[in-house]
Amino acid sequence: MRTVSGTLLIPNDFDQPQLLLVTIEVRNVSRLDVASTVLASTEMTNVEIPASRSIAFSLEVPEVPSSESLAMRVHVSRDGSGRMQEGDLLTTQHYGVASQGSDHTSELRLVRI
């Protein structure tokens, strides 16, 4: 296991004072013809949004063979339900994670959907 850490960047147009439910996942995205699988995940609840609009996170992720491709996915549930709905925040870019060794993903930009 190793620790993957980084920062979530909250867009200025997200007008709530706190994040009710944040789900951060590292997924195995190696195979194009099947759904990705979750290797590690963590949740944060009722997180106050600081003036910097950035929130630090970390999670433990297992090492996988170097032939595997990993990526991060973040979903902020606006109402705390965990279901994807209009107004939620989501990563919409690919944020790769090394399959082995320590890793630090410096900034994950979230987009309002």
Backbone as a printed PyTorch tensor [residue, N CA C, xyz], in Angstrom:
tensor([[[  0.8380,  -1.1830,   0.0000],
         [  0.0000,   0.0000,   0.0000],
         [  0.8830,   1.2480,   0.0000]],

        [[  0.3440,   2.2880,  -0.5870],
         [  1.0330,   3.5750,  -0.5720],
         [ -0.0040,   4.6650,  -0.4550]],

        [[  0.4090,   5.8400,  -0.0820],
         [ -0.5030,   6.9580,   0.0910],
         [ -0.4980,   7.8290,  -1.1590]],

        [[ -1.6750,   8.0640,  -1.6990],
         [ -1.8510,   8.9940,  -2.8070],
         [ -2.5570,  10.2110,  -2.2250]],

        [[ -2.0130,  11.3900,  -2.4860],
         [ -2.5940,  12.5990,  -1.9160],
         [ -2.6450,  13.7030,  -2.9560]],

        [[ -3.4150,  14.7090,  -2.6670],
         [ -3.5350,  15.8160,  -3.5920],
         [ -4.4800,  16.8750,  -3.0640]],

        [[ -4.9400,  17.7170,  -3.9880],
         [ -5.8010,  18.8360,  -3.6530],
         [ -6.9730,  18.8850,  -4.6130]],

        [[ -8.1680,  19.0500,  -4.0700],
         [ -9.3630,  19.2530,  -4.8830],
         [ -9.5630,  20.7480,  -5.0670]],

        [[ -9.7800,  21.1800,  -6.3030],
         [-10.0130,  22.5920,  -6.5970],
         [-11.5050,  22.8050,  -6.8350]],

        [[-12.1330,  23.5730,  -5.9790],
         [-13.5730,  23.8150,  -6.0260],
         [-13.8340,  25.0260,  -6.9180]],

        [[-14.7230,  24.9040,  -7.9270],
         [-14.9870,  26.0500,  -8.8110],
         [-15.6950,  27.1900,  -8.0780]],

        [[-15.4660,  28.3980,  -8.5440],
         [-16.0550,  29.5820,  -7.9160],
         [-17.5750,  29.6070,  -8.0040]],

        [[-18.1580,  28.9340,  -9.0050],
         [-19.6120,  28.9820,  -9.1620],
         [-20.3440,  27.9720,  -8.2680]],

        [[-19.6110,  27.2280,  -7.4550],
         [-20.2390,  26.3100,  -6.4980],
         [-20.5320,  27.1260,  -5.2470]],

        [[-21.8180,  27.3860,  -4.9840],
         [-22.2030,  28.3770,  -3.9930],
         [-22.5500,  27.8370,  -2.6080]],

        [[-22.3580,  26.5570,  -2.3650],
         [-22.6120,  26.0290,  -1.0220],
         [-21.4220,  26.3050,  -0.1180]],

        [[-21.6430,  26.5160,   1.1830],
         [-20.5300,  26.7920,   2.0970],
         [-19.7370,  25.5410,   2.4770]],

        [[-20.3160,  24.3470,   2.2240],
         [-19.6040,  23.1170,   2.5500],
         [-19.9380,  22.0270,   1.5430]],

        [[-19.0670,  21.0210,   1.5020],
         [-19.2630,  19.8570,   0.6510],
         [-19.9020,  18.7820,   1.5160]],

        [[-21.1340,  18.4050,   1.1930],
         [-21.8500,  17.4430,   2.0370],
         [-21.2700,  16.0440,   1.9350]],

        [[-20.9350,  15.5980,   0.7080],
         [-20.3540,  14.2650,   0.5300],
         [-19.3610,  14.2990,  -0.6210]],

        [[-18.1060,  13.9650,  -0.3330],
         [-17.0440,  13.8970,  -1.3380],
         [-16.5920,  12.4440,  -1.4290]],

        [[-16.6620,  11.8680,  -2.6250],
         [-16.1800,  10.5030,  -2.8500],
         [-14.9630,  10.5780,  -3.7680]],

        [[-13.8360,  10.0550,  -3.2910],
         [-12.5860,  10.0490,  -4.0540],
         [-12.2170,   8.5960,  -4.3080]],

        [[-12.0090,   8.2520,  -5.5740],
         [-11.7060,   6.8690,  -5.9480],
         [-10.4520,   6.8060,  -6.8160]],

        [[ -9.7230,   5.7100,  -6.6690],
         [ -8.6900,   5.3360,  -7.6370],
         [ -9.2190,   4.0960,  -8.3260]],

        [[ -9.2900,   4.1660,  -9.6510],
         [ -9.8870,   3.0870, -10.4470],
         [ -8.8660,   2.4860, -11.4020]],

        [[ -9.0410,   1.1880, -11.6630],
         [ -8.2540,   0.5040, -12.6860],
         [ -8.9710,   0.7250, -14.0090]],

        [[ -8.3270,   1.4610, -14.9050],
         [ -8.9280,   1.8130, -16.1970],
         [ -8.1730,   1.1550, -17.3530]],

        [[ -7.5700,   0.0160, -17.0870],
         [ -6.7060,  -0.6500, -18.0690],
         [ -7.4420,  -1.1970, -19.2740]],

        [[ -8.6650,  -1.6240, -19.0890],
         [ -9.3860,  -2.3100, -20.1620],
         [-10.4820,  -1.4180, -20.7190]],

        [[-10.4390,  -1.2070, -22.0270],
         [-11.4020,  -0.3270, -22.6740],
         [-12.7690,  -0.9650, -22.8470]],

        [[-12.8360,  -2.2790, -22.8690],
         [-14.0990,  -2.9520, -23.1760],
         [-14.8890,  -3.3920, -21.9440]],

        [[-14.4320,  -3.0250, -20.7490],
         [-15.1660,  -3.3460, -19.5170],
         [-15.1620,  -2.1280, -18.5970]],

        [[-16.1020,  -2.1060, -17.6780],
         [-16.1760,  -1.0030, -16.7250],
         [-14.9320,  -0.9810, -15.8320]],

        [[-14.5340,   0.2060, -15.4330],
         [-13.3890,   0.3220, -14.5270],
         [-13.7710,  -0.2500, -13.1640]],

        [[-12.7480,  -0.6880, -12.4230],
         [-12.9820,  -1.2270, -11.0890],
         [-12.3340,  -0.3090, -10.0480]],

        [[-12.9830,  -0.1720,  -8.9120],
         [-12.4720,   0.6780,  -7.8400],
         [-11.4380,  -0.0980,  -7.0310]],

        [[-10.2170,   0.4370,  -6.9500],
         [ -9.1500,  -0.1800,  -6.1520],
         [ -9.0880,   0.4050,  -4.7480]],

        [[ -9.4140,   1.6860,  -4.6380],
         [ -9.3640,   2.3560,  -3.3420],
         [-10.3440,   3.5160,  -3.3740]],

        [[-10.9410,   3.7900,  -2.2240],
         [-11.8390,   4.9380,  -2.1520],
         [-11.8830,   5.4760,  -0.7340]],

        [[-12.2690,   6.7300,  -0.6290],
         [-12.4780,   7.3610,   0.6590],
         [-13.6070,   8.3650,   0.5000]],

        [[-14.2720,   8.6520,   1.6020],
         [-15.3330,   9.6530,   1.6010],
         [-15.0540,  10.6840,   2.6800]],

        [[-15.4180,  11.9210,   2.3780],
         [-15.3590,  13.0060,   3.3550],
         [-16.7520,  13.6130,   3.4200]],

        [[-17.1920,  13.9640,   4.6050],
         [-18.5240,  14.5540,   4.7560],
         [-18.4360,  15.9020,   5.4680]],

        [[-19.3750,  16.7780,   5.0960],
         [-19.5160,  18.0910,   5.7380],
         [-18.1970,  18.8560,   5.8220]],

        [[-17.5310,  18.9730,   4.6730],
         [-16.2400,  19.6500,   4.5950],
         [-16.4650,  21.1290,   4.2890]],

        [[-16.0150,  21.9940,   5.1780],
         [-16.1270,  23.4390,   4.9630],
         [-15.2210,  23.8470,   3.7950]],

        [[-15.7130,  24.7190,   2.9250],
         [-14.9160,  25.1960,   1.7930],
         [-14.1290,  26.4200,   2.2530]],

        [[-12.8010,  26.3290,   2.2730],
         [-11.9860,  27.4740,   2.7130],
         [-11.9350,  28.5640,   1.6400]],

        [[-11.4480,  29.7260,   2.0030],
         [-11.3340,  30.8470,   1.0640],
         [-10.4760,  30.4870,  -0.1470]],

        [[ -9.5070,  29.6140,   0.0380],
         [ -8.6260,  29.1950,  -1.0710],
         [ -9.3460,  28.3190,  -2.0870]],

        [[-10.5300,  27.7810,  -1.6990],
         [-11.3380,  26.8860,  -2.5350],
         [-10.5650,  25.6280,  -2.9250]],

        [[ -9.6390,  25.2130,  -2.0690],
         [ -8.8860,  23.9770,  -2.2900],
         [ -8.9250,  23.1320,  -1.0180]],

        [[ -9.0700,  21.8110,  -1.2220],
         [ -9.2080,  20.8920,  -0.1000],
         [ -8.2400,  19.7330,  -0.2880]],

        [[ -7.4300,  19.4700,   0.7190],
         [ -6.4460,  18.3820,   0.6610],
         [ -7.1200,  17.0420,   0.9400]],

        [[ -6.5670,  15.9810,   0.3250],
         [ -7.0660,  14.6280,   0.5590],
         [ -5.9050,  13.6570,   0.4890]],

        [[ -6.1190,  12.4620,   1.0150],
         [ -5.1600,  11.3630,   0.8410],
         [ -5.9180,  10.0550,   1.0170]],

        [[ -5.4200,   9.0210,   0.3710],
         [ -5.9850,   7.6880,   0.5350],
         [ -4.9250,   6.6490,   0.2630]],

        [[ -5.1150,   5.4720,   0.8590],
         [ -4.2040,   4.3470,   0.6850],
         [ -4.6100,   3.5700,  -0.5630]],

        [[ -3.6230,   3.2990,  -1.4230],
         [ -3.8730,   2.6270,  -2.7010],
         [ -2.9070,   1.4510,  -2.8460]],

        [[ -3.4160,   0.2750,  -3.2210],
         [ -2.5090,  -0.8620,  -3.4180],
         [ -1.6760,  -0.6880,  -4.6910]],

        [[ -0.5020,  -1.2880,  -4.6880],
         [  0.2980,  -1.3240,  -5.9070],
         [ -0.2580,  -2.4100,  -6.8140]],

        [[ -0.1580,  -2.1870,  -8.1180],
         [ -0.6340,  -3.1530,  -9.1090],
         [  0.4840,  -3.3650, -10.1200]],

        [[  0.3940,  -4.4030, -10.9530],
         [  1.4340,  -4.6060, -11.9690],
         [  1.5990,  -3.3590, -12.8500]],

        [[  2.8090,  -3.1400, -13.3110],
         [  3.0980,  -1.9410, -14.0980],
         [  2.3170,  -1.8870, -15.4130]],

        [[  1.7640,  -2.9970, -15.8530],
         [  0.9670,  -3.0200, -17.0760],
         [ -0.4450,  -2.4470, -16.8710]],

        [[ -0.8320,  -2.2170, -15.6200],
         [ -2.1720,  -1.6920, -15.3120],
         [ -2.1630,  -0.1650, -15.3290]],

        [[ -3.2840,   0.4350, -15.7250],
         [ -3.4480,   1.8920, -15.7340],
         [ -4.4580,   2.2880, -14.6770]],

        [[ -4.0830,   3.2740, -13.8620],
         [ -4.9520,   3.7480, -12.7930],
         [ -5.3010,   5.2200, -13.0150]],

        [[ -6.4820,   5.6050, -12.5620],
         [ -6.9130,   6.9950, -12.6640],
         [ -7.7950,   7.3570, -11.4810]],

        [[ -7.8070,   8.6470, -11.1590],
         [ -8.6240,   9.1370, -10.0590],
         [ -9.9620,   9.6410, -10.5730]],

        [[-10.9900,   9.4780,  -9.7300],
         [-12.3260,  10.0030, -10.0140],
         [-12.8440,  10.6120,  -8.7240]],

        [[-13.4040,  11.8240,  -8.8250],
         [-13.9710,  12.4940,  -7.6550],
         [-15.3950,  12.9260,  -7.9830]],

        [[-16.2950,  12.6890,  -7.0490],
         [-17.6830,  13.1390,  -7.1570],
         [-18.0540,  13.8440,  -5.8700]],

        [[-18.5510,  15.0730,  -5.9900],
         [-19.0850,  15.8100,  -4.8510],
         [-20.5930,  15.8360,  -5.0070]],

        [[-21.2840,  15.1900,  -4.0920],
         [-22.7400,  15.1290,  -4.1080],
         [-23.2910,  16.3720,  -3.4070]],

        [[-23.9340,  17.2380,  -4.1680],
         [-24.4360,  18.5110,  -3.6580],
         [-25.4220,  18.3200,  -2.5040]],

        [[-26.2670,  17.2780,  -2.5940],
         [-27.2640,  17.0650,  -1.5440],
         [-26.8620,  15.9730,  -0.5460]],

        [[-25.6720,  15.3880,  -0.7300],
         [-25.1830,  14.3790,   0.2060],
         [-25.7220,  12.9850,  -0.0300]],

        [[-26.4970,  12.7750,  -1.0960],
         [-27.1120,  11.4700,  -1.3560],
         [-26.1530,  10.4670,  -1.9820]],

        [[-25.1100,  10.9550,  -2.6560],
         [-24.1890,  10.0710,  -3.3710],
         [-24.6190,   9.7760,  -4.7960]],

        [[-25.8600,  10.1570,  -5.1430],
         [-26.3530,   9.9720,  -6.5130],
         [-25.9080,  11.1540,  -7.3720]],

        [[-25.5620,  10.8870,  -8.6330],
         [-25.1450,  11.9220,  -9.5500],
         [-26.3650,  12.7430,  -9.9770]],

        [[-26.3000,  14.0670,  -9.7930],
         [-27.3900,  14.9290, -10.2080],
         [-26.8700,  16.3010, -10.6190]],

        [[-27.7270,  17.0390, -11.2850],
         [-27.3680,  18.3770, -11.7380],
         [-26.9130,  19.2220, -10.5580]],

        [[-25.8330,  19.9630, -10.7640],
         [-25.2800,  20.8120,  -9.7170],
         [-24.1480,  20.1770,  -8.9370]],

        [[-23.9560,  18.8570,  -9.0680],
         [-22.8460,  18.1750,  -8.4050],
         [-21.5230,  18.5840,  -9.0450]],

        [[-20.4340,  18.2550,  -8.3800],
         [-19.0880,  18.4780,  -8.9150],
         [-18.4830,  17.1310,  -9.2820]],

        [[-17.6650,  17.1330, -10.3560],
         [-17.0810,  15.8870, -10.8650],
         [-15.7480,  16.1870, -11.5370]],

        [[-14.8220,  15.2450, -11.4790],
         [-13.6230,  15.3450, -12.3140],
         [-14.0330,  14.9670, -13.7280]],

        [[-13.6030,  15.7570, -14.7020],
         [-13.9400,  15.4690, -16.0980],
         [-12.6920,  15.2750, -16.9510]],

        [[-11.5200,  15.3630, -16.3430],
         [-10.2560,  15.1080, -17.0170],
         [ -9.6760,  13.7960, -16.4940]],

        [[ -8.7110,  13.2720, -17.2330],
         [ -8.0010,  12.0700, -16.7820],
         [ -6.8820,  12.4940, -15.8350]],

        [[ -6.9130,  11.9440, -14.6200],
         [ -5.8610,  12.1720, -13.6350],
         [ -5.2360,  10.8320, -13.3150]],

        [[ -4.1460,  10.5250, -14.0020],
         [ -3.4820,   9.2410, -13.8520],
         [ -2.7610,   9.1040, -12.5240]],

        [[ -2.6360,   7.8600, -12.0860],
         [ -1.9150,   7.5030, -10.8650],
         [ -0.9270,   6.4020, -11.2380]],

        [[  0.3150,   6.5280, -10.7890],
         [  1.3160,   5.5010, -11.0740],
         [  0.8690,   4.1620, -10.4820]],

        [[  1.1590,   3.0920, -11.1850],
         [  0.7420,   1.7690, -10.7190],
         [  1.5520,   1.2920,  -9.5150]],

        [[  2.7490,   1.8170,  -9.3440],
         [  3.6130,   1.4050,  -8.2320],
         [  4.3560,   2.6130,  -7.6760]],

        [[  4.8260,   2.4770,  -6.4430],
         [  5.6000,   3.5370,  -5.8080],
         [  4.7120,   4.6360,  -5.2680]],

        [[  5.3310,   5.6360,  -4.6680],
         [  4.5560,   6.7420,  -4.1080],
         [  4.1120,   7.6680,  -5.2270]],

        [[  3.0450,   8.3800,  -4.9890],
         [  2.4830,   9.2530,  -6.0020],
         [  1.8370,  10.4380,  -5.3120]],

        [[  1.8310,  11.5540,  -5.9670],
         [  1.1520,  12.7360,  -5.4480],
         [  0.4830,  13.4400,  -6.6200]],

        [[ -0.8350,  13.4540,  -6.6280],
         [ -1.5810,  14.1660,  -7.6520],
         [ -1.8380,  15.5530,  -7.1190]],

        [[ -1.1670,  16.5530,  -7.6660],
         [ -1.1650,  17.8630,  -7.0300],
         [ -2.5010,  18.5830,  -7.0670]],

        [[ -3.2030,  18.5650,  -8.1950],
         [ -4.4490,  19.3140,  -8.2690],
         [ -5.4690,  18.5750,  -9.1140]],

        [[ -6.6610,  18.3790,  -8.5640],
         [ -7.7640,  17.7740,  -9.3020],
         [ -8.8410,  18.8420,  -9.4610]],

        [[ -9.0390,  19.3070, -10.6720],
         [-10.0170,  20.3490, -10.9580],
         [-11.4060,  19.7360, -11.0730]],

        [[-12.3340,  20.2460, -10.2900],
         [-13.7110,  19.7660, -10.3150],
         [-14.5690,  20.6880, -11.1670]],

        [[-15.5390,  20.1110, -11.8650],
         [-16.4150,  20.8460, -12.7670],
         [-17.8480,  20.6130, -12.3240]],

        [[-18.6370,  21.6600, -12.3620],
         [-20.0650,  21.5410, -12.0140],
         [-20.8140,  20.9210, -13.1780]],

        [[-21.6560,  19.9220, -12.8920],
         [-22.4100,  19.2540, -13.9730],
         [-23.8900,  19.6330, -13.9040]]])
